[in-house]
Amino acid sequence: MNKKIIMWIVIGALFLVALFLVFQAGSGATNSTGSAIDTTGWTADEIMNYEMHGTIPTGAGTTSASSSSGMVGGC
């Protein structure tokens, strides 16, 4: 009987941790640099590719050295 109680306590703790992490990830909707990318002049297709895949158009004129590969996060 004692092992069942410990098992349910562990399951409950894991559930609470998972719930906390889901809400924490949902509330952090900002990018890692803290600055927004200016998308004025981009086509709808370029904006969609940035939002879905993280690709920055080659003519965007980014000033950051880390984003020279064209991918957000350096992927």
C-alpha positions as CSV (number, residue, x, y, z in Angstrom):
1,M,0.0,0.0,0.0
2,N,2.9,2.3,0.7
3,K,4.4,1.9,-2.8
4,K,1.1,2.9,-4.4
5,I,1.0,6.2,-2.4
6,I,4.6,7.0,-3.4
7,M,3.8,6.2,-7.0
8,W,0.8,8.6,-7.1
9,I,2.8,11.3,-5.4
10,V,5.5,11.0,-8.1
11,I,2.9,11.0,-10.9
12,G,1.3,14.1,-9.4
13,A,4.6,15.9,-9.0
14,L,5.5,15.1,-12.6
15,F,2.1,16.3,-13.8
16,L,2.5,19.6,-12.0
17,V,6.0,20.1,-13.4
18,A,4.7,19.4,-16.9
19,L,1.8,21.8,-16.4
20,F,4.1,24.5,-15.2
21,L,6.5,24.1,-18.1
22,V,3.6,24.2,-20.6
23,F,2.4,27.5,-19.2
24,Q,5.9,28.9,-19.0
25,A,6.6,28.1,-22.6
26,G,3.3,29.6,-23.7
27,S,3.9,32.9,-21.9
28,G,7.4,33.5,-23.4
29,A,6.3,34.6,-26.9
30,T,9.3,36.9,-27.5
31,N,12.4,36.2,-29.5
32,S,15.7,35.5,-27.8
33,T,17.3,38.8,-28.9
34,G,14.5,40.9,-27.4
35,S,14.1,43.0,-30.5
36,A,11.6,42.7,-33.3
37,I,12.6,42.3,-36.9
38,D,11.3,44.9,-39.2
39,T,9.2,43.2,-41.9
40,T,8.2,46.2,-43.8
41,G,8.8,45.7,-47.5
42,W,8.6,41.9,-47.2
43,T,6.2,39.9,-49.4
44,A,3.5,37.8,-47.8
45,D,5.5,34.7,-48.8
46,E,8.6,36.0,-47.1
47,I,6.7,36.8,-43.9
48,M,5.1,33.3,-43.9
49,N,8.5,31.7,-44.4
50,Y,10.0,33.7,-41.5
51,E,7.1,32.8,-39.2
52,M,6.9,29.1,-40.1
53,H,10.5,28.2,-40.7
54,G,12.6,31.1,-39.3
55,T,14.2,31.9,-42.6
56,I,15.2,35.6,-43.1
57,P,15.1,36.9,-46.7
58,T,18.6,37.7,-48.1
59,G,17.7,41.3,-48.8
60,A,16.4,41.9,-45.2
61,G,19.6,43.8,-44.2
62,T,20.1,42.3,-40.7
63,T,22.7,44.0,-38.6
64,S,23.4,41.0,-36.3
65,A,26.4,38.9,-37.1
66,S,24.8,35.8,-35.6
67,S,21.9,35.9,-38.1
68,S,24.2,35.9,-41.2
69,S,23.2,32.3,-42.1
70,G,19.6,33.4,-42.7
71,M,18.1,31.2,-40.0
72,V,16.7,32.3,-36.7
73,G,18.7,30.6,-33.8
74,G,21.5,29.7,-36.1
75,C,20.0,26.4,-37.2
